[in-house]
Amino acid sequence: MQKMLNALKQHYQFVVVWLLLLIVGLLTYTRYGVSYDERAQREIGYAFNDYVFRNDTTFYHFNDRDHGGIFEMALVGIEKNTNTRETRNVFLQRHFISHLFFLVCLIFGYLLFLNLYKNKSIAVITMLALALHPRLYTHSFFNTKDMPFMGLSIVALYFAYQVLKNNQLRSYIALGIVCGLAASIRLLGIVFPLLLFVFVGLKILMQKDIKPLKGLIVFSVFFLFFFYLCFPTLWPHPIKIFLEMYQSFALFRWDASVLLNGELIKATELPWYYLPEWISITTPITLLLAASIGIILYLKNCFNTKESLTNQLFLGLGLSLFVLPVLMVIIKHSVVYDDWRHVYFIYPGLVVFIGYALMQIKPIKLSYAFAILITVELLYTQLRLFPHQYVYFNALIPKHEEYLRKQFEFDYWGVSNHEALEQLLAYDHSDTITVQYHSVVLNNWLLLTEDQQKRIKVINADQHPQYFITNYRLAPQGFPNYQLLYSKKVEGSSIHSIFRIQ
């Protein structure tokens, strides 16, 4: 106990910041709505649970069985064990647990940056860059697939550093378990084993020491076992089903359109710059600048013998984690949509270079000034946009009237629609309010209290509803034929609107 207290005192900066993040999460998690995918994700959790624990063979006909279900299984397990029944409480509980998992993963991020840079202040600032990216921070509440995957990406990087530094079997075992869990959430997690083999292989060649081969064998065993164990879909025929799933995700069954630069484009026909553009316009400028400086300095110092081999290899791994998945998507013409959320897991690889830049910039006063600038921008952005940080765009994009909504996917998951319903309930005091929706209002209806749910009736157009609610998904032209009652604007653009139907 005393050792733990001493450790907490030594890292008081991180402890204070982490506890503040936890307190803020506790105070604000009820402010975020239910995303478009959350009901489907919960159904995945129930389907996997029924298959594993009740041997329900209807699972074989479940359309989304090729989606990873381990995190959803955990959420459903908690829901059942806490006997949570009211839909509002179900989704609020999911939001808090998902965010808490993200915060726990941040602990490994801090430990990684501390090991890498040997500077507690810079480790905390770099951890904040990981935590407070506006879009990713809010997704940690309601995105139960991309964000848990990113969280495990952070943990995997920590153990990858330990592997390269110490070559201890326990680090290989831990990394194998984490990578197995990550791949069971999203198949793209197989990029971690590939990168590990490459960079441990480079270490073997450079040091002419084959001892790490034993660790790689141990890692492979634990990775394959936990990947198989945590992905029940694979149980009947592991290799055959894995190959089928890989092919399915490379050419995913989604042929709708996305809005990019004012043009509706088929998701199967995206330009090569789709991901690079989204990353560039939705990441704070100070973070982009710091990461760019860090990458340039790393490439410049790559052959500098003053830099330890472990750090050189790990930074190479981090850069590869950031670049390789994007290249894979571009080369294979993979289907991606909804900004760059499918590859959020690459962000920790970029953040590594933010800390590297802060360590390398001289004089030290300039480095700390840069760190303060990063922190101020992140905190200001969070406060300015709360609770709508998920529609953040940086200064590279103009914020003219309705510009963002007409040029890019905005509140594509309809997270703000719970506010629209609450606004409508406050405006119309009738016992029954009939609503037609354009996108995902029904999900946020589940976030209302039982009394509120009884008042709101979601019906079809032919049943003559009183109101129409939209988040403008794939409708940049708007709805000029309806009478506008209320619009919620962020950065000059409407994230949702309520129309009165004559």
N, C-alpha and C positions, 0 to 999 in steps of 0.2 A: 504493500500500500504506500509506504514511504517513498519507494522508488518511483511509483507512478506520480505522486505529488511533486517530486523533484523534477521529473520529466516535464510535467505540465508547467511548472515555474520556468524552466529553461526555454520553453516554447510559448511563453505567455502571449506573444503577438498573434500567433496563429490561433491559440485557444480563444482569445477575445474575439477575433474576426469570425471564427467558425461558429461560436455561440451566438454572435449577432446575426449571422446568416440563418441559424436555426430559429431564433426568436422571430425574425422577420417572416420566415416561412410559416411559422405557427400563427402569426397574426394575419397573414394575407392569403393562405391557401384556399379560402372560401370565395375569393374574388375571381377565380378563373372558371370559365364555363367548360362544358363537355365538348370535346372535339369530335369531328366527323367520324373518326375511326374507333372511338372508345367503346361503343356498344359492341361492335364486331370483335374488338380485342377481348372484351369480357366473355363473349360467347366462345372464343378460342380457348380461354382458360377453363371454362366449364366443360367443353368438349374433351380437352386433354385430361382433365380430372376424372371425368366419367370413364374414359378409356383405360386410364392407368389403375384406378381404384375400384371400378365397378365392371371392368371388362366389357364395356359397351361397344359392340362391334359396329354400330352405326357410324362410328368415327371414320371408318374406311370410306364412307361416302360424304364426309364433311369436306366442303370445298376448300376451306382454308387450313387443312391439316399440314400443308407444306410451309406454313408460317411457324416460326419458333414459338413455343408455348410455355417455356419454363418460368419466365417472370409472371406471365398471366396466371399460371397454375398457383404460384405463390400468393398473388393478390386474391384469387378466388378462395384459396385455403384460409387466408386471414379473414376474409369476408364471412366464410362459413363458421369459423371458430369463434368469431366475435358476435355471431348471430345478428349481423347487420341486415336489416330488411328494407327499410324505407329507401327508395332509389336515391334520394338526395344524399343520405348518409353513406350509401354505397360508393357513390362517385367521389364525394368529398374525402372519404377514407382512402380511396385509390390515389387521389391527388396527393395527399399528405405522405403516404408511404412511398410513392414514387419519388417525391422530392427528397425525402429522408434518405433514400438509397443513393441519390445523387450526392447529397452532402457527405455521406460516409465515404463514397468514392473520392471525394475531394481531399480527404485525409491522406490517401495514398498519393494524390497529386502533390500535396505539400511535402511529403516525405521524399518523393522523387526529386523535386526541385531542390530540396535541401541537400540531398546526396550529390546532386549534379553541380550545384553552384556554391555550396558551402557558405551560404549567406542567408540568414533567417529572414531579413527584411525583403530581399529580392524573392525568396521562396514564397513569402506571403503575397507579394504583389503579383507574381506569376500565377499563383493559385487563384487570386481574384480575377485575373484575366480569363482563367478557365471557368470560374463560377458565374461571372456577371456579363458574359456575352448576352446582349438583350434578348435575342430570339431563343437561344439555347436555355437561358435561365427559366423563361416561362414554359418552355416545352418540358422542363423537368417535372412539371406538375401534371400535365395532361397527355404527354406522349409516352406511352408505356412500351414502346418498342425501340425507337431510335435513341432515346436518352438512356435507358438501361444499358444498351449496347455501347454507347459512348462512355458511360460510367465504367464499364468493364474494360474499355479501351485504356482508360487512365490506370486502372489497377494492373493491367497487362504490361503497360510501359514501365511501371515501378518494378515489377518482378523481372522484366527483361533486362533492366539496368543491373539488378542484383546478379542475374545470370552472367552477364558480360563482365561484371566486376569480380565476383567471388567464385563462380563456377561451382556452387554448392548444390548437391542433389535436392535439398529441400526447396531451393529456389526454382529448380526445373519442375519439381512436382507441383508447387503452387502455381507456376505459370501455366502448366498443362491443364490444371483444373479451371483456371480463369479463362483460358482460351477456349476450352471445351464449352463452358457456359456461354461465352460470347458468341461462338458459332451456332449454338443452339437457339439463340435469339434471332440472329441474322446470319445467313450463310456466308456473307462477306467476311465474317470472322475468320475464315480460313486464311485470310491474308496475314494474320499474326504468325502462324506456324511457318509460312513461306518466308517471311522476313527474318524470323529467328534463325532458320537454317542458313540463310544467306549470310547473316552477319556473324553468327557463331562460326560458320565455315571460314569466313574471312579472318577471324581471330586465330583459328587453327592454322591457316596458311601463313599468317604473319608471324606467329610465335613458334611455328613448327612443333606444336604440341597437340597430340591427339586425345588428351584426357577429356576435353569437352564432348567427345563422341558418345561417351557413356551417358552424359547428361541429356544429350539429344534423344537417345533411345528411351530413357526414362520419361522425358517430356512427351514423346510421341505416344507412349503407352497410356499415360494419364490423359492426354488430350483426346485421343480416340475413344477411350473408355467413357469419359465424362460427356463428350459430344454425343455419343450413342445413348448413354443413360438419360441425358436431359432432353433428348429429342425423340419421344416415343414413336413418331411417324416412321422412324428408321428401323424400328425393332423387327418387323417381319423379314425384310430383305435389305440390309443396310446399304450395300454398294449400289444395287439397282435403283433403289428409291433416291439415294443421294444424287446420282447422276441425272435422274429425271427432274428432281427439284432444282438442281443447278441449271439445267437447260430451261426450266420454267421461269426462273428468276432472271436469267440472261435476256429472255424475250418475254417479259412479264405480260400477263393477260389484262392489260389496261390500255385501251386505244382511244381514250378521250383526249381532249386538248388542254394545253396550258397557255397562259397569257404571258408573253414575254415581249417587252418593248412595244406594247400596243398591238401585237399580232397574236391571234389564236393559232397555235401550232400543235399538230398531232404529237402526242408523247412518244410515238414510235418514229418520229421524223425530226427529233430535236437537233439543233445545230451543235457543233462540237464545243462551242463556248458557253453552253447553257450553265453547267456547273461553275466554271471559272467566273462567269459574270455574276451569278447569284452570290457566290462567296465574297466577291469583291465589293458588292453594293450593300451587303447586309452585315458586314463586320466593321466595327468602329475603326475610324481612320488611324487613331493612335496605335491600335493593335496591328493593323496592316503594316504600318510604317515600321514599328518595332520588329515584327516578324521578318520583314524584308531585309532590314539591317542585319538581323541575326543570321539569316540564311547567307547573305553576302559575306559576312565576316567568317562564317563557318567554312564556306567554300574557299575563301582566301587563306584560312589557317589550317586547311585540311592536312597539309603535309608538314605542319609545324610540329617539330619533335617536342616542344614544350607542352603541348596538349596531350593528356594521357590517352593511351590507346582505347581504354574503356569509353571515355567521353567521345572520342572521334567516332567510334563504331556506333555508340548509342545515338549520337546526333544524326548520323547517317540513317539509322533505323527510323528515327522520328521524321526525318525529311521524306523517306520512302513511304512511311505510313500516310503522310499527307498527299503525296504526289501519285503514288501507284494506283490507288482505287479510282481516282479521277481519270487517269489514263486508261484504266481497264474499261470504265464506262464509255469513254470516247471511242476507243478502238472497237469494242463489241457492240456499239450503238445500243446500249442497254436502255430500258425504259426507266426514266426517273421523272418525278413531278413533285409539286408542292415545295418550292424553293430547293434547298439542297439538304433537306432533312434526312434523306436516305444515306448520306455520307457524313452526318454529324460526327461520327466516330473518328474522322480524320482530324478534327479540330485540335485534340491534345498534341498531335504531332507538330502542328503549327505553333502552339503555345510554347512548346519547348524552346523555340528560337526567340520568343519574346524575352524570356529569362536570360538566354545566352547574350542577346543584344545588351541588356542592362548590365551584365557582367563585363562585357568587352568595351563598352563606350567609355572613353577617357576624356576629360578628367572625371573623377568619381562624382563631383557635384552635378555635372551634366547628366550623369546616369540617374541620380536621385531626382533631379528635376523632371526627367522623362517619366520616371516611375510615378511621380505625383500627378503629372499630366494624364497618364493612363488611368489612374485611380479616379481622378476628378471627372473625366469623360464618362467612365463607366457608371459612377454613382449618379451623376447628373442625368444621364440617359434613363437610368432605372426610375428615378423620381419623376422625370418629366413625362414619361410614357405610361407609367403604372396605371392600370394593370394590362396595358395593351402593348407591351414590349415585343410581342410576337409579330408585329407589323413594322418593326424598325427597319429603316433604310438610312444609310449614312449620308454624308454631305456630298457624295458624288452624284446623287440623284436630286433633282429639283423637287420642291414641295408645293407646286402650284395647286390651285383649286381643282380637286378631283384627279390630279395628274397620276398619283400612285395607283389609284383604283383602276384607272383606264389603261395603264401601261403594264402593270405587273399583277400577279396573284397577290391578293392583299390578305384579308382574313379568310383564307381558303378553307379552313376547317370550321368556320362558323363559331369560334369560341366565344365571341362577344354576343351571340344571340340570346344568352341567358339574360343579359342586360336589356335587350329589346323586349323580352317577355315581361321583365319586372317593370320596365317603363310603361308598357301597355296596361299592366295590371293597375299601376298607379294612376293612369289617365282615365281608364274606363272602369267604373265601379259596378258594372253590371254583374249579375250572378253568373251569367254565361257569356263568354267572349269567343267568337268563332274566328279562326285564323287559318289562312292558307300560307304556305311557306315555299320559298324558292330553294332553300338548302339548309338541312340539318337543324331546323328549329325543334323537331321532335326529340333529338338528343338532349337539348337544353331544357325541354319541358320536364325531363326526368330530374333536373336539378331543383325544381320548384318544390315547395312543401306540398303535402297532400291536399290541403285546403286550396292552395293556388292551382294545383293540377285540376281540381274539380271545376274551377272557373274557366280555364282555358281549354277550348275544344279545337283540335287541329283537324280540319276537314278539307275536302277537295274543292276545286274551283266550281264544279257543277252543282255544289251544295250551297252556293251563294254565301261565302264567308264575309265577315265585316272588314277584316284587315288582311294585309299581305306583308310578310316580313322577308327581307332578303339580306344576304351578305355579299351579293353581287358575284358569286362564283361563276365564272365563264359568262358573265353578262355585263361587260364593261359599258355597254350602251345605256344601261339603266332601264327604268320602266316609266317612260314619259306619259303613258296612258292612265297611270294611277295618280291619285291625289296624295302628295307627300304630307305625312303627319309629323314625322320626327326622323332625324338622322344623327348618328353618333360619328363625329369626325375626329380623326387622328392624323396629324401631319397634313391637314388640309383636305383629306379624303375620307369618304364615308366608309366605315367598316360594317355598318348595318343600317338599314332604314325600315321604318314602318309606314306603310301606305294605307289610306282609307279606300275601300272599294265602294264605288258609288252603286 
